[in-house]
Amino acid sequence: MTGASETGTSGDFRTRIKTSFDRQAAMATIGAELTRVEHGTVEIELPFDVKLTQQHGILHAGIIAAALDSACGFAAYSVIDPSASILTIEFKINLMSPGRGERFLFRGDVTKPGTTIIVADGRGYAIGDGPAKLIASMTGTMMVIRGREGISG
């Protein structure tokens, strides 16, 4: 898909994503930070915090899902024109390993761009001693939103 974000200045989509991410109260609440923004790829990192765990002391599945959904959504946002926005309409997550680590990395990549529907895949990793460990995988479907009152950027 070729849109204004691709043909305009190379930093345009980066600025839009950072601005939109900074408005996400949910990501601020969990302490997530935007660490990489490329065309079609976004990474979000999160430090371990006991307040984000479930009863066994591991990162709660809802936190993992929220971070992966944001990473996939912003990856999709990087490939659309500046006048449009993105909303998740469906996702499936596989939790593969307990969320134990000092930090967590959530990467979203656009798999299938489109003018109305975009599919993105996400991977979540626990980072600690040793190599990063894959803890979750997500496939998300995003809808490109244009001209809808109350939904922008």
Helices and strands as residue ranges (DSSP letters): H 4-7, H 12-22, H 25-30, E 33-38, E 41-47, G 50-52, H 61-77, E 85-95, E 103-112, E 117-127, E 133-145
